[in-house]
Amino acid sequence: MDAYQHYAEQLAELQAQNNYRRFKAIEREDSGYIKLSPQAPGAMLDLSSNDYLGLSFDKALLEEFKATYGLPMHALGSASSRLLTGQFEEHAKLEGLLAESFARAALVFNSGYHANIGILPALTDEQSLIISDELIHASIIDGIRLSKAQRRRFEHQDLAQLEQLLLEAEADPKLNKVFVVLESVYSMDGDVADLQAVVALKQKYPKVMLYVDEAHGIGVYGERGLGVAEAQGVLPQIDFLVGAFGKAIASVGGYLICAPVIREYLINKMRPLIFSTNLPPLNAAWTYFAFKKMLGMQQERAHLQGLSRDLRQAILAKGLDCHSQSHIVPIIYGANQLAIEKAATMQGAGFYALPIRYPTVPQGQARVRLSLHAALDWQQLEPLLGYC
Ligand SMILES: *Cc1c(COP(=O)(O)O)cnc(C)c1O
């Protein structure tokens, strides 16, 4: 008997459900166009990446970075965790920039995933309660699972239900800490959290601390691009402000903005930080460079907001279902098969958009997700409306 047969059967089932995943060979063309080789002939406008400022293909920026950084001998590998010998000047400089920009302590991790699977398990114990929005990212769900904390969920963006849970938690003498966990921009619906309202709740309930993941907000929102928390004027009130460099910053890595004592505590207790080789110095240097540029990209942010609003309005005007409030614009079609067909039609017309199906989103809410960036213009996008 084949020991692997079970896995082959599971895969066959996924295939039967139209849910089989595979890597694609993608060729990158200039300025945000991609080719799917070898099957598809023409270049398609990439509407599926998370590169919200278009930095990953900004040639002038890359040239400037190459000219300023050079390539020191130590750049390509850090050779150990940060607590052994893996800490380089580049990492310290990046954390310094973050700390200065957010006016609080900053800690950098190898990815947003590392941040989310490490922070909550380090900070919580059996007397902690984690209350999370039901649509938080898989990495935070895994972090909650790895923790010893008790856990509750509230329906997506339902702050009345959240307050009910907070009331109960406040009255429970066995609980000494309550962590409310949410995202600022949700990537499957493109909706944006009301962080001001959540902060108002925190101020009513003394045990509460706020944990907000800004993976899709950093670079895009706020005068200096520091995220939705900056745009809504609540940066200092978010106890644990998490983000990732893989999206608008066009790099890789994760970060936490927090109180200095929390930073020190995590350096001593957080397993993915202690037991994983640090990012290459090259990466930290590029992140530093791109983040610094990002701080001044007010025009790009304003352009992206305008473009997103125009696209959302045009989609609604066609009678389609879309409740996005951001630069991530999903069109909800309902049935898996319809979303698959619509995405194929858009791709055939030169727009690389992808269907999102159950189990990533609830049954009957399959969608095609359009992810915009600041280097796009309306002339490129408008023809897409003929294929929605
Ligand atoms: C992408 C993402 C992450 C993971 O970040 P990586 O740096 O890609 O590992 C975490 N949280 C959210 C909300 C994300 O969208």
The ligand as an SDF file (V2000), in Angstrom:
LIG
                    3D

 15 15  0  0  0  0  0  0  0  0999 V2000
    0.2210   39.5500    4.0270 C   0  0  0  0  0  0  0  0  0  0  0  0
   -0.2950   39.6110    5.4090 C   0  0  0  0  0  0  0  0  0  0  0  0
    0.4500   39.1350    6.4850 C   0  0  0  0  0  0  0  0  0  0  0  0
    1.7270   38.3660    6.2960 C   0  0  0  0  0  0  0  0  0  0  0  0
    2.7720   39.1960    5.9870 O   0  0  0  0  0  0  0  0  0  0  0  0
    4.0440   38.5750    5.2420 P   0  0  0  0  0  0  0  0  0  0  0  0
    5.0920   39.5770    5.4790 O   0  0  0  0  0  0  0  0  0  0  0  0
    3.6470   38.4180    3.8230 O   0  0  0  0  0  0  0  0  0  0  0  0
    4.3350   37.2740    5.8910 O   0  0  0  0  0  0  0  0  0  0  0  0
   -0.0310   39.3220    7.7540 C   0  0  0  0  0  0  0  0  0  0  0  0
   -1.2190   39.9220    7.9670 N   0  0  0  0  0  0  0  0  0  0  0  0
   -1.9710   40.3660    6.9550 C   0  0  0  0  0  0  0  0  0  0  0  0
   -3.2610   41.0220    7.2440 C   0  0  0  0  0  0  0  0  0  0  0  0
   -1.5430   40.2140    5.6430 C   0  0  0  0  0  0  0  0  0  0  0  0
   -2.3050   40.6260    4.6440 O   0  0  0  0  0  0  0  0  0  0  0  0
  1  2  1  0
  2  3  1  0
  2 14  2  0
  3  4  1  0
  3 10  2  0
  4  5  1  0
  5  6  1  0
  6  7  2  0
  6  8  1  0
  6  9  1  0
 10 11  1  0
 11 12  2  0
 12 13  1  0
 12 14  1  0
 14 15  1  0
M  END
$$$$
